[in-house]
């Protein structure tokens, strides 16, 4: 590691060392020259002791002590969803930049309070929506922004995965922590992807069809959107089935389709489809490095706060639509 990199590396504390918290640590520890974790705050140190030793983490149960520690330059949250807003606000009050795993909050009111606390404190807020950093999604947004597809008319997204069976019995399976079936755990990635290309949602109509919930959840969420931009859209999230990811943007002169992490197919009027295979990228490391860049160098975090709020607003509306079985206008 260079002397310059050593001087600018961000020392962070992670709150929560569950399945995803450990993935975040593994993505950067000893790999990133922008951020490293010095400590971890957990409820029960025992189960995390071996992992902490392996990765050079000091374990603590005291969140307040980490917030008061001047050596801790940033906080990373990998905690239950319902705790996010309060923890973001506490970090901001302590003057600590904070990176929060998705969802930022379960309601727009909570998300707005968290965003406002960071704004008032002048600290960076990052949200861990790692699919934003996939090469396929970065390329898709570049094609859309270039204007080569013409006027954007319609967007579609679909994601399926099997990871929900790994935590069906954990807090992630509790309805108050994960409302809307698969929307909270994984569907919100597809929702955020649509907002990243089509903007905020104006209205939507969602349905949740659930089958047996044990030993693993099996449900589908389907949503029809009208975006404030006038673009129409659809999305679906399915659990638990083999991994699949697709985001497709349709314009007046062509379409672009992101498939998985590294595939992009572009279709233009009068031409054969062109498929691109993009280079590999560790999206978890990329999002944490981008957060560290924002903290150290003042560059904007790649996900605008307006998109963070628009995603939570649409997520909350999807849950309301599922519960009421009726359309919702935002």
C-alpha positions in Angstrom: 0.0 0.0 0.0 1.4 3.4 -0.9 2.2 6.1 1.6 -0.5 8.3 0.0 -3.1 5.6 0.2 -2.1 4.9 3.8 -2.6 8.5 4.7 -6.1 8.7 3.2 -7.5 5.4 4.2 -10.8 5.7 6.2 -10.9 3.8 9.5 -14.4 2.6 10.1 -16.5 0.7 12.5 -19.1 -1.7 11.3 -22.3 -2.3 13.3 -23.6 -5.8 12.9 -21.6 -8.9 11.8 -24.3 -11.1 10.5 -24.2 -12.7 7.0 -24.1 -9.4 5.1 -21.9 -7.6 7.6 -19.2 -10.2 7.2 -19.5 -9.9 3.4 -18.8 -6.2 3.7 -15.8 -6.8 5.9 -14.4 -9.5 3.5 -14.8 -7.2 0.5 -12.5 -4.5 1.8 -10.3 -5.8 4.6 -6.8 -6.2 3.2 -8.2 -5.4 -0.3 -9.1 -1.8 -0.3 -6.7 1.2 -0.1 -9.6 3.5 0.7 -11.4 2.0 3.7 -10.7 -0.6 6.4 -12.6 -1.8 9.5 -10.9 -1.3 12.8 -13.8 -2.5 15.0 -17.2 -4.0 15.0 -20.2 -3.5 17.3 -22.3 -6.6 17.9 -24.9 -7.7 20.4 -23.2 -11.0 21.3 -19.3 -11.0 20.9 -19.0 -14.8 21.3 -20.3 -15.9 17.9 -18.2 -13.2 16.1 -14.9 -13.7 18.0 -13.2 -16.0 15.4 -14.3 -13.8 12.5 -13.1 -10.7 14.3 -9.6 -12.2 15.0 -9.3 -13.4 11.4 -10.0 -9.9 10.1 -8.2 -7.8 12.8 -11.4 -6.3 14.3 -11.8 -5.1 17.9 -15.2 -6.3 19.1 -17.5 -4.2 21.3 -21.1 -4.1 22.3 -21.1 -0.3 22.8 -22.3 1.7 19.8 -22.1 5.0 21.7 -18.4 4.4 22.5 -17.7 3.9 18.8 -19.5 7.2 18.0 -17.4 9.0 20.6 -14.1 7.5 19.4 -12.2 10.1 17.4 -10.2 7.3 15.7 -13.4 6.0 14.1 -13.9 8.2 11.0 -17.0 6.5 9.6 -19.8 4.1 10.6 -21.1 1.3 8.5 -24.5 -0.2 9.4 -25.4 -3.8 8.7 -28.2 -4.0 11.2 -31.9 -4.9 11.2 -33.9 -2.6 8.9 -36.0 -1.0 11.6 -32.9 0.3 13.3 -31.4 2.1 10.4 -33.0 5.5 10.7 -32.2 5.9 14.4 -28.6 4.7 14.0 -28.0 7.0 11.0 -29.4 9.9 13.0 -27.1 9.0 16.0 -24.1 8.8 13.8 -24.8 12.1 12.2 -25.3 13.7 15.6 -21.8 12.4 16.5 -20.4 14.0 13.3 -19.7 10.6 11.7 -20.2 9.9 8.0 -22.5 6.8 7.8 -23.0 4.1 5.2 -26.3 2.2 5.7 -27.2 -1.1 4.1 -30.5 -1.0 2.1 -33.2 -0.2 2.8 -32.3 3.2 4.3 -35.5 3.0 6.2 -38.9 1.3 6.0 -40.9 4.5 5.6 -40.3 7.8 3.8 -40.8 9.7 7.0 -37.9 7.8 8.7 -35.7 8.1 5.6 -36.3 11.8 5.4 -35.4 12.3 9.1 -32.1 10.4 8.5 -31.3 12.4 5.4 -32.0 15.7 7.1 -29.8 14.7 10.1 -26.9 14.0 7.8 -27.5 17.3 5.9 -27.6 19.4 9.0 -24.4 17.7 10.4 -22.7 18.0 7.1 -21.7 14.3 6.9 -21.7 11.9 4.0 -24.6 9.4 3.8 -24.1 6.3 1.6 -26.6 3.6 1.0 -25.6 0.0 0.2 -27.5 -0.8 -3.0 -24.6 -2.7 -4.6 -26.4 -3.6 -7.8 -25.9 0.1 -8.8 -22.2 -0.7 -9.1 -22.6 -3.7 -11.3 -20.8 -3.2 -14.7 -24.1 -4.1 -16.5 -26.0 -1.4 -14.6 -23.4 1.2 -15.0 -23.3 0.6 -18.7 -27.1 0.6 -19.0 -27.2 4.1 -17.3 -24.5 5.4 -19.7 -26.5 4.2 -22.7 -29.7 5.8 -21.4 -27.9 9.1 -20.5 -26.3 9.3 -24.0 -29.7 9.7 -25.6 -29.1 7.1 -28.3 -32.2 5.2 -27.3 -34.3 8.2 -28.0 -37.2 9.1 -25.8 -37.6 6.6 -23.0 -41.0 5.0 -23.0 -41.0 2.0 -20.8 -38.8 0.1 -18.2 -38.8 -3.4 -16.9 -37.0 -5.2 -14.1 -36.9 -8.7 -12.7 -34.9 -10.3 -10.0 -35.0 -13.8 -8.5 -32.6 -15.4 -6.1 -32.3 -18.2 -3.6 -30.6 -16.3 -0.8 -33.8 -15.9 1.2 -33.7 -19.6 2.2 -30.4 -18.8 4.0 -32.1 -16.5 6.5 -35.7 -17.7 6.6 -35.5 -18.2 10.3 -33.6 -15.0 11.1 -34.8 -11.5 11.8 -34.9 -10.9 8.1 -37.9 -13.2 7.8 -39.9 -11.3 10.3 -42.8 -9.4 8.7 -42.1 -6.2 10.7 -38.5 -6.2 9.5 -39.2 -7.3 5.9 -42.7 -6.2 4.8 -43.8 -6.9 1.3 -42.5 -10.4 0.9 -39.3 -10.4 -1.1 -39.3 -6.6 -1.7 -37.3 -5.7 1.4 -34.5 -8.2 1.0 -33.9 -8.2 -2.7 -36.8 -6.6 -4.7 -35.7 -3.2 -3.5 -32.6 -3.6 -5.7 -34.8 -3.9 -8.8 -36.9 -1.0 -7.7 -33.8 1.2 -7.1 -32.5 0.2 -10.6 -35.7 1.4 -12.2 -35.6 4.7 -10.3 -32.0 5.2 -11.4 -33.1 5.3 -15.1 -36.7 6.5 -14.9 -36.8 8.8 -11.9 -39.3 9.0 -9.1 -42.6 7.0 -9.1 -45.9 8.8 -9.5 -48.3 5.9 -9.0 -48.1 2.1 -8.7 -50.2 -1.1 -8.2 -48.6 -4.1 -6.5 -49.6 -7.6 -5.6 -48.0 -10.2 -3.4 -48.8 -13.9 -4.0 -47.4 -16.1 -1.2 -47.1 -19.9 -1.0 -45.6 -22.0 1.8 -43.4 -19.8 4.0 -41.5 -22.7 5.7 -38.9 -24.0 5.5 -38.2 -21.3 3.0 -40.3 -18.3 1.7 -41.9 -18.8 -1.7 -43.6 -15.7 -3.0 -43.8 -13.3 -5.9 -44.3 -9.6 -6.0 -45.5 -7.9 -9.2 -45.7 -4.1 -9.7 -47.0 -1.8 -12.4 -45.6 1.7 -12.4 -46.2 5.2 -13.8 -43.2 7.3 -13.2 -43.3 11.1 -12.7 -41.4 11.4 -16.0 -44.4 9.8 -17.9 -42.5 6.5 -18.4 -44.4 3.3 -17.7 -42.8 0.3 -16.0 -43.2 -3.2 -14.6 -41.1 -5.2 -12.1 -41.2 -8.6 -10.5 -39.3 -10.2 -7.6 -39.4 -13.9 -7.0 -38.1 -16.0 -4.1 -36.7 -18.6 -3.8 -35.6 -19.5 -7.3 -32.2 -19.5 -9.1 -30.5 -16.2 -9.4 -31.7 -14.0 -12.3 -31.4 -10.2 -12.9 -32.7 -8.2 -15.8 -33.4 -4.5 -16.3 -34.6 -3.4 -19.7 -35.0 0.2 -20.9 -37.1 0.8 -24.1 -36.7 3.9 -26.1 -38.2 5.3 -29.3 -35.0 4.3 -31.3 -33.8 1.2 -29.4 -33.5 -0.6 -26.1 -30.8 -1.6 -23.7 -31.0 -4.7 -21.4 -28.8 -5.4 -18.4 -28.5 -9.1 -17.7 -26.9 -10.2 -14.5 -23.7 -8.5 -13.3 -21.8 -8.1 -16.5 -24.0 -8.4 -19.6 -25.5 -5.6 -21.7 -27.6 -6.1 -24.9 -28.3 -3.1 -27.0 -31.0 -3.2 -29.8 -31.3 -0.4 -32.3 -33.8 0.1 -35.1 -32.6 -1.7 -38.3 -29.6 -3.4 -36.7 -28.7 -6.7 -35.1 -28.6 -6.8 -31.3 -25.1 -6.1 -29.9 -24.1 -8.0 -26.8 -21.4 -6.7 -24.5 -19.6 -8.7 -21.8 -18.1 -6.3 -19.3 -15.2 -6.8 -16.9 -15.6 -8.2 -13.4 -16.1 -5.9 -10.5 -16.5 -6.5 -6.7 -19.6 -4.3 -6.2 -19.4 -4.4 -2.4 -15.9 -3.1 -2.4 -16.8 -0.6 -5.1 -19.7 0.9 -3.0 -17.5 1.1 0.1 -14.6 2.6 -1.8 -17.0 5.2 -3.3 -18.2 6.0 0.2 -14.6 6.4 1.4 -13.9 8.7 -1.5 -16.9 10.9 -0.6 -15.7 11.1 3.0 -12.0 11.7 2.2 -12.2 13.8 -0.9 -15.6 15.4 -0.9 -16.7 13.8 -4.1 -20.5 13.0 -4.3 -21.6 9.5 -3.4 -22.8 8.0 -6.6 -26.3 7.4 -5.4 -28.0 10.8 -5.0 -30.0 11.5 -1.9 -33.0 12.2 -4.1 -32.8 8.7 -5.4 -32.5 7.3 -1.9 -35.7 9.0 -0.9 -37.5 8.1 -4.1 -36.7 4.4 -3.6 -38.0 4.4 0.0 -41.1 6.3 -1.0 -41.9 3.8 -3.8 -41.0 0.9 -1.5 -43.4 2.1 1.2 -46.1 2.6 -1.5 -45.6 -1.0 -2.7 -46.2 -2.3 0.8 -49.3 -0.1 1.1 -50.6 -1.3 -2.3 -50.0 -5.0 -1.3 -51.9 -4.5 2.0 -54.8 -2.6 0.5 -54.9 -4.5 -2.9 -55.4 -1.1 -4.5 -53.3 1.4 -6.6 -51.3 4.0 -4.6 -50.5 7.5 -5.8 -47.3 8.9 -4.2 
